[in-house]
Amino acid sequence: MKKPLVLIGGGGHCKSCIDVIRMGVEFEPVGIVEHAGFEMNAEPVRISGVPVIGTDDQLKEIIHQFPDFLITVGQIKTPAARITLFNTIRALGGHFPVVISPLAHVARGVTIREGTIIMHYALVNTEAVIGQNCIINTGALIEHESSVGDFVHISTNAIVNGQCIVGDRTLIGSGTVLANNVSVAPDSLVSAGSVVLKSLNRPGTYIGNPLRKIR
C-alpha cells in the first residue's frame, strides 16, 4: 500500500512531480497545500487530479494527519520559498522522504538526503552525493563522485561531470555543462545553455559559452 504524501505548492513543477510520484510504487499524492491567502472553495480545487487540502497557515493541523511532505514549489531565481517551507515543516514535525522516478537511474553508492526528488530520465552515477530538498530535473546527469549541496536545482538536461562540487542554493540551468572537477560557489545561478570549464569561486549569475558573469 502506498504511503500518503502531501505536496507543497501547486504550480507547474507540482504537476511534473505528481507524474513522477504516481509512476512509483512507494507514495500516493493525497493533497496539495497552497500559499496563505489561496481561496478555498466549497468544492475542492484539483491540480492534476490531486485536491488542494489547505494553505500554509494550516500546516500544523495537516501534519497531524499526513506527516510526509514534498516541496513542489519550483526554484528558478531563488530557493528562498523552498527553504522557508522546508524549515517550517520540519520544525512542526513533518518528514521529507526522497522521491525517485522509476524512469531515473541512481547507481549504487549514491547518497541522497531528505526532501530531494529525482525526476524522469535523470541519471545519478556512483558515489555522487546530493543534499537535502534538491530538484534533479528531467534528463539531468550527475556524474561519479560529484557533490550537489542543499536546496540546489539541477535543471532539465544539465550535465554535472565527474567530481564536480555544486554549492548550496545554486541553480544550474537547462542544458548547462559543468566540466570535470569544477566547483560552483554557493548562491550562484548558471543560466541555461552555459558551459563551465573553470571553477566559479564567487557567487553570481553566469551565462554563456564562453562563460561570463553578468551580476
Secondary structure, 3 states (H helix, E strand, C coil): CCEEEEEECCCHHHHHHHHHHHHCCCEEEEEEEECCCCCCCCCCCEECCEEEEEEHHHHHHHHHHCCEEEECCCCCCCCHHHHHHHHHHHHCCCECCCEECCCCEECCCCEECCCCEECCCCEECCCCEECCCCEECCCCEECCCCEECCCCEECCCCEECCCCEECCCCEECCCCEECCCCEECCCCEECCCCEECCCECCCCEEECCCCEECC
